[in-house]
Structure formats: structure tokens, C-alpha cells
């Protein structure tokens, strides 16, 4: 663990809080929120896999 790991953890937690508060602003139901979160997660996973395939 180097000196930048703590900064990265704080940044990720802040980003999650910011995204969560933005989602809460829409006042969605829990079911709709989970569906949106899974959709975004699948998009990010697909893009990451595509980039990894291209860089190999």
C-alpha cells in the first residue's frame, strides 16, 4: 500500500456518495434504482472488457 491508496479510497467513496445522492434526488423506488445500477454496471463492464480485448 502506497501513499496514494488512501487518496484513491477517499475519492471512490466520495464519488459513490455523490452518485447516490444524485440518484436519491430522483426519488426512485428501490426496484427501479437497482435496475438502473445494474444497467450502468453492465455498461461499464462491457466497455472495460472491450478495451481489454483491444489492448491484448
C-alpha distances in whole Angstrom, upper triangle without the diagonal:
4,7,8,6,9,11,11,12,14,16,16,18,20,21,22,24,26,27,28,30,31,32,34,36,38,39,38,39,36,37,37,34,33,35,33,30,30,32,29,27,29,30,26,26,29,28,24,26,29,26,25,28,30,27,27
4,6,6,8,10,11,12,14,15,16,18,20,21,22,24,26,27,28,30,31,33,34,36,38,39,39,40,37,39,39,35,34,36,34,31,32,33,30,28,30,30,27,27,30,28,25,27,29,27,25,29,30,27,28
4,6,7,8,10,11,12,14,15,17,18,20,21,23,24,26,27,29,30,32,33,35,37,38,38,40,37,39,39,35,34,36,34,31,32,34,30,28,31,31,27,28,31,29,26,29,31,28,27,31,32,29,30
4,5,5,6,9,10,11,12,14,15,16,18,20,21,22,24,26,27,29,30,32,34,35,35,37,34,36,36,32,31,33,31,28,29,30,27,25,28,28,24,25,28,26,23,26,28,25,24,28,28,26,28
4,5,5,6,9,10,11,12,14,15,17,18,20,21,22,24,26,27,28,30,32,33,33,34,32,33,33,30,29,31,29,25,27,28,25,23,26,26,22,23,26,24,21,24,26,24,23,27,28,25,27
4,5,5,6,9,10,11,12,14,15,17,18,20,21,23,24,26,27,29,31,32,32,33,31,33,33,29,28,31,29,25,27,29,26,24,27,27,24,24,28,26,24,27,29,27,26,30,31,29,30
4,5,5,6,9,10,11,12,14,15,16,18,20,21,23,24,26,27,29,31,31,33,31,33,32,28,28,30,28,25,27,28,24,23,26,26,22,24,27,25,23,26,28,26,26,29,30,28,30
4,5,5,6,9,10,10,12,14,15,16,18,20,21,22,24,26,28,29,29,31,28,30,29,26,25,27,25,22,23,25,21,20,23,22,19,20,23,22,19,22,24,22,22,26,26,24,26
4,5,5,6,9,10,11,12,14,15,16,18,20,21,22,24,26,27,27,28,26,28,28,24,23,26,24,20,22,24,21,19,22,23,19,20,24,23,20,23,26,24,24,27,28,27,28
4,6,5,6,9,10,11,12,14,15,16,18,20,21,23,25,26,27,28,26,28,28,24,24,26,24,21,23,25,22,21,24,24,21,22,26,24,23,26,28,26,26,30,31,29,31
4,5,5,6,9,10,10,12,14,15,16,18,20,21,23,25,25,27,25,27,26,23,23,25,22,19,22,23,19,19,22,21,18,20,23,22,20,23,25,23,24,28,28,27,29
4,5,5,6,9,10,10,12,14,15,16,18,20,22,23,23,24,22,24,23,20,19,21,19,16,18,19,16,15,19,18,15,17,20,19,18,21,23,21,22,25,26,25,27
4,5,5,6,9,10,10,12,14,15,16,18,21,21,22,23,21,23,22,19,19,21,19,16,19,20,17,16,20,20,18,19,23,22,21,24,26,25,25,29,30,29,31
4,5,5,6,9,10,11,12,14,15,17,19,20,21,23,21,24,23,19,20,22,20,17,20,21,18,18,22,21,19,21,24,23,22,25,27,26,27,30,31,30,32
4,5,5,6,8,10,11,12,14,15,17,19,19,21,20,22,21,17,18,19,17,14,17,18,15,15,18,18,15,18,21,19,19,22,24,23,24,27,28,27,30
4,5,5,6,8,10,10,12,14,16,17,17,18,17,19,18,14,14,17,14,12,15,16,13,13,17,17,15,17,20,20,19,22,24,23,24,27,28,28,30
4,5,5,6,9,10,10,12,15,15,16,18,17,19,18,15,16,18,16,14,17,19,16,16,20,20,18,21,24,23,23,26,28,27,28,31,32,32,34
4,5,5,6,9,10,11,13,15,16,18,17,20,18,15,17,19,16,14,18,18,15,16,20,19,18,21,23,22,22,26,27,26,28,31,31,31,34
4,5,5,6,9,10,11,13,13,16,15,17,15,12,13,15,12,10,14,14,12,13,16,16,15,18,20,20,20,23,24,24,26,28,29,29,32
4,5,5,6,9,10,11,11,13,12,15,13,10,12,14,12,10,14,15,13,14,18,18,17,19,22,22,22,25,27,27,28,31,32,32,34
4,5,5,6,9,10,12,14,14,17,15,12,14,17,14,13,17,18,16,17,21,21,20,23,25,25,25,28,30,30,31,34,35,35,37
4,5,5,7,9,11,14,14,16,14,11,14,16,13,12,16,16,14,16,20,19,19,22,24,23,24,27,28,28,30,32,33,34,36
4,5,6,7,7,10,10,13,10,8,11,12,10,10,13,14,12,15,17,17,18,20,22,22,23,26,27,28,29,32,33,33,36
4,5,5,7,9,10,13,11,9,12,14,12,12,16,17,16,18,21,21,21,24,26,26,27,29,31,31,33,35,36,37,39
4,5,8,11,13,15,13,11,15,16,14,15,18,19,18,20,23,22,23,25,27,27,28,31,32,32,34,37,37,38,41
4,5,9,11,13,11,10,13,14,12,14,17,17,16,19,21,21,22,25,26,26,28,30,31,32,34,36,36,38,40
4,7,9,12,10,9,13,14,13,14,17,18,18,20,22,23,24,26,28,28,30,32,33,34,36,38,39,40,42
4,6,8,6,6,10,11,10,12,15,15,16,18,20,20,22,24,25,26,28,30,31,32,34,35,37,38,40
4,5,5,6,9,10,11,12,14,15,17,18,20,21,23,24,26,27,29,30,32,33,35,36,38,39,41
4,6,5,6,9,10,10,12,14,15,16,18,20,21,22,24,26,27,28,30,32,33,34,36,37,39
4,5,5,6,9,10,11,12,14,15,17,19,20,21,23,25,26,27,29,30,32,33,35,36,38
4,5,5,6,9,10,11,12,14,15,17,19,20,21,23,24,26,27,29,30,32,33,35,36
4,5,5,6,9,10,11,12,14,15,17,18,20,21,22,24,26,27,28,30,32,33,35
4,5,5,6,9,10,10,12,14,15,16,18,20,21,22,24,26,27,28,30,31,33
4,5,5,6,9,10,11,12,14,15,16,19,20,21,22,24,26,27,29,30,32
4,5,5,6,9,10,11,12,14,15,17,18,20,21,23,24,26,27,29,31
4,5,5,6,9,10,11,12,14,15,16,18,20,21,22,24,26,27,29
4,5,5,6,9,10,10,12,14,15,16,18,20,21,22,24,26,27
4,5,5,6,9,10,11,12,14,15,17,18,20,21,23,25,26
4,5,5,6,9,10,11,12,14,15,17,18,20,21,23,25
4,5,5,6,9,10,11,12,14,15,16,18,20,21,23
4,5,5,6,9,10,10,12,14,15,16,18,20,21
4,5,5,6,9,10,11,12,14,15,17,18,20
4,5,5,6,9,10,11,12,14,15,16,18
4,6,5,6,9,10,10,12,14,15,17
4,5,5,6,9,10,11,12,14,16
4,5,5,6,9,10,11,12,14
4,5,5,6,9,10,11,12
4,5,5,6,9,10,11
4,5,5,6,9,10
4,5,5,6,9
4,5,5,6
4,6,5
4,6
4
